[in-house]
Structures are given as C-alpha cells and as structure tokens.
Amino acid sequence: EVQLLESGGGSVQPGGSLRLSCAASGFAFSGYGMSWVRQAPGKGLEWVSGISAGGGTTNYADSVKGRFTISRDNSKNTLYLQMNSLRAEDTALYYCAKPFSGSSHFDYWGQGTLVTVSS
Amino acid sequence: EIVLTQSPVTLSLSPGERATLSCRASQSVSSYLAWYQQKPGQAPRLLIYDTSNRATGIPARFSGSGSGTDFTLTISSLEPEDFAVYYCQQRSIWPLTFGGGTKVEIK
C-alpha cells in the first residue's frame, strides 16, 4: 500500500524557515518524480515544486522560486522541501504527491502538514 | 504559466442529476489534463487523467472529454458522495497548474 507521510510543519514568523519531509513507502520511490502541492485555508490547490526521480531536475512555481528548495534522499525514501524567507501567503497545508505512472498527474497524496506564517 | 479557468464556480444540483463541469486553458495543453475530487478534510483524489482516462477504482459515471483548451468533466448521475469540490490540472507545461475549482453542492 502506497503511503506518504508529511512532517515538519508548524508556526513560524515571517522571514523564518522550515524544512518539510515526506516519508514514502509501498512503491519504488527512486523511480518516480515527486511534487509538493499546497492549499491555503479555504482556497484551491497550488502546485509548489517538483523533482525528477534521480533528483537532477527540479521545477518551482514562480511564487516560491528562489526561496524554496526541493530535494530527495532515495536511500531513505524521503522527499524534502526547504522553505526560507517565509511569508504570510505561504500559510497552507502542504501535500506530498506521487505521480501516476510516468505522468505528472497525482494518484497518491499524503494527508498534509500545516505551515502557518504569522507574527 | 498556463492558467486554467473552471466554470461554474458553484453548481447546485440534486442527486440523480447530470453534472457538467468546464475547464478552459489559456493555451493548448493537448490532452494532458486531469480532474480531481476533494472532500472537506481530505486530500484530493485523482478521477481522470489525460483528459478521458478514469483512474483506478473510479466509477463509470465519471467521464472526461475535450482537447486543446476546452475540457469537460461529466458526472452522469450524481450520487450523494459526489458532492465535493472538483479541480482540473494540466501537465503539459511547467509549472504545473490547477484550476480554481468547482463546488458541486446539493440543491
């Protein structure tokens, strides 16, 4: 059974940093690109960042480019999102998402970890 | 960035009725469009990928169509569990983008 378990969320002041983790199990993690998707309270879904299976290619939404860094450790089956220079508008539930087959549509999602940026 | 515009924002229907949801892209996404369902307090669930392919376990009452810039999700006969928010998502061009969502509510 595929499982994605996010952690690392919490409350932080504007300008602060957090590192999110997503522990994956039940599938061949090293064979899949992975993504982070967020959802602000009461709002829609926003794709944040994606990384290729081997980690050599990364992509970011314009809203986080230069502030967030996605990475992965295939030996630990874990995906990361380092978030720096956090802003109030980064407040959201952050989901880790696994793509379906070779596509970038997502067939498995974690339950999310909440990040709150507030002074 | 490709902008996906969903309409209507809210759709008020009764169980048993047909639901037709629209997603329009600001430029062609070919057939690389998916639909998700999200219920309160839950993660999104993949319904349809690449325009018209049902994901594993998705009932046949859900169908997708379209190409290029105009796409439709149809629920042929609404079941009580289908009242939720639906999102479209394109994978044609990075960055990946989602539509703003359509809420299907009970009339």
Interface residues (C-beta under 8 A of the other chain):
Chain A: S35 V37 G44 L45 E46 W47 G50 N59 Y60 A61 D62 Y95 F100 S103 S104 H105 F106 D107 W109 G110 Q111 G112
Chain B: E1 Y32 A34 Y36 Q38 A43 P44 R45 L46 Y49 D50 A55 T56 Y87 Q89 R91 W94 P95 L96 T97 F98 G99 G100 G101
